[in-house]
Amino acid sequence: MKKLFLTSAGFTNNKISDKFLAELIKPVSESSILIVAYAQNSDEEFYVNQSKTEIEQLGFKTILILNMHQPFNVSSLAQPDVVYVCGGNTFAILNKLRETRLDQFIIENVNKGSIYVGVSAGSIIAGPSIEIAGWGSEGDKNDIGLSDLKGFNLANVAVLPHFHEELKNEVEG
């Protein structure tokens, strides 16, 4: 059975982090986590570093941060206990995951037992489609013209991670 944590803001909520830690097979200090990010500017780097700090505070010692903005070799990656996909522009992130073939690595490893943690865009990508990412006035812009909007299909629902009541009319209409 796949284990997914689809969040809007990672482990900022103690109830989520407690549930997550209870799902680890090994003690947190012995578990490995792969943080996948596409940080293209200092604002996005800030959020990646914030995620790393949260993960360190949970007790992880083996943390690999993979910024898809920099070159890497996907075939050199070992199966992590946890795959943590950061937020940003959902269309750009999914496109980069496909270009690097990291999408296949993530799906295969989650199907083999790695826990998937999605943060914002990472949560949307886990679903069957990322179309919802562009909904409403606060939605992501598909500036890259991504036409294949299929997600990882790890979950059979689409997640709108930052929904609030003021968006209700926009996203329902």
C-alpha positions in Angstrom: 0.0 0.0 0.0 1.3 3.5 -0.9 1.8 6.0 1.8 1.2 9.6 0.8 1.2 12.8 2.8 -0.3 15.5 0.6 0.2 18.8 2.3 0.0 22.5 1.6 3.0 23.4 3.8 4.9 20.3 4.7 5.4 19.5 8.4 4.3 22.9 9.9 1.4 21.1 11.6 2.4 18.8 14.4 -0.5 16.4 13.8 0.8 15.8 10.3 4.4 15.3 11.4 3.4 13.0 14.2 1.4 10.8 11.8 4.2 10.9 9.3 6.8 9.8 11.8 4.6 6.9 13.0 4.5 5.6 9.4 8.3 5.3 9.1 9.5 1.7 9.1 12.9 2.5 10.7 13.7 5.1 13.4 13.8 8.6 11.9 17.5 8.9 12.6 18.1 5.9 10.4 15.7 6.8 7.6 16.8 8.6 4.4 14.9 11.4 2.8 15.2 12.8 -0.7 14.1 16.4 -1.1 13.2 17.2 -4.7 13.0 20.9 -5.5 13.1 23.2 -8.5 14.4 26.3 -6.9 15.1 28.9 -9.6 15.5 32.0 -7.4 16.3 33.1 -3.8 12.6 33.0 -2.7 12.3 29.4 -3.8 15.7 28.5 -2.2 14.3 30.0 1.1 11.4 27.5 1.1 13.7 24.6 0.3 16.0 25.5 3.2 12.9 25.9 5.4 11.8 22.4 4.4 15.3 21.0 5.2 15.2 22.7 8.6 11.8 21.1 9.4 13.1 17.7 8.4 16.3 18.1 10.5 14.1 19.0 13.4 12.1 15.8 12.9 15.4 13.9 13.5 16.4 12.9 9.9 20.2 12.5 9.6 20.4 11.3 6.0 19.0 14.1 3.8 19.7 14.5 0.1 18.5 17.7 -1.5 18.1 17.5 -5.3 17.6 20.8 -6.9 16.5 20.0 -10.5 17.9 23.5 -11.5 21.4 21.9 -11.2 22.7 18.9 -13.1 22.4 15.5 -11.5 22.4 11.8 -12.5 19.1 10.1 -11.6 20.7 6.6 -12.1 23.1 7.3 -9.2 20.2 7.7 -6.7 19.5 5.0 -4.2 15.9 4.2 -3.0 15.1 6.6 -0.2 12.8 5.9 2.7 11.0 9.1 1.9 10.6 11.2 -1.2 9.7 14.8 -0.4 8.6 16.9 -3.4 8.6 20.7 -2.8 6.3 23.4 -4.1 6.6 26.1 -6.7 5.0 26.4 -10.1 3.3 23.0 -10.6 3.6 23.1 -14.4 7.3 23.9 -14.4 8.1 21.3 -11.7 6.3 18.5 -13.5 7.9 19.4 -16.8 11.4 19.3 -15.1 10.6 16.0 -13.4 9.8 14.5 -16.8 12.8 16.0 -18.6 15.1 14.5 -16.0 13.2 11.2 -15.7 13.0 11.8 -12.0 9.3 11.3 -12.3 9.8 7.6 -13.2 12.3 7.2 -10.3 9.8 8.7 -7.8 6.8 6.6 -9.0 8.9 3.4 -9.0 10.2 4.0 -5.5 6.8 5.0 -4.0 5.4 1.8 -5.5 8.3 -0.1 -3.8 7.5 1.4 -0.4 9.1 4.9 -0.2 6.7 7.3 1.5 5.7 10.3 -0.7 5.4 13.7 0.9 4.0 16.4 -1.3 4.2 20.1 -0.5 1.8 22.3 -2.4 2.7 21.6 -6.1 4.2 18.3 -4.9 0.8 17.3 -3.6 -0.9 18.3 -6.9 1.6 16.3 -8.9 0.8 13.1 -6.9 -2.8 13.1 -8.4 -4.1 11.9 -11.7 -4.0 15.4 -13.3 -2.4 18.8 -12.5 -5.1 20.8 -14.2 -6.3 22.0 -10.8 -3.0 23.8 -10.3 -4.2 26.6 -12.7 -7.6 27.1 -11.2 -8.6 30.4 -9.6 -6.9 33.8 -9.4 -4.2 32.3 -7.2 -3.5 29.4 -9.5 -0.2 28.7 -11.2 0.4 30.1 -14.7 1.3 27.5 -17.3 3.9 29.8 -18.8 5.8 26.9 -20.3 2.7 25.7 -22.3 2.7 22.2 -20.8 0.1 20.2 -22.6 0.3 16.8 -21.0 -1.2 17.5 -17.6 -1.1 13.9 -16.3 0.2 13.6 -12.7 1.9 10.7 -11.1 -1.5 9.0 -10.4 -0.3 8.0 -6.9 -3.6 9.3 -5.6 -7.0 9.0 -7.3 -8.0 12.6 -6.3 -6.8 16.0 -7.2 -5.7 18.2 -4.3 -6.1 22.0 -4.2 -3.6 22.6 -1.3 -4.2 26.3 -0.7 -8.0 26.3 -0.9 -9.8 29.0 1.2 -13.4 30.1 1.2 -12.7 33.2 -0.9 -11.8 31.0 -3.8 -14.9 28.8 -3.7 -16.8 30.6 -6.4 -13.8 30.8 -8.7 -12.9 27.1 -8.5 -16.5 25.8 -8.5 -17.5 27.9 -11.6 
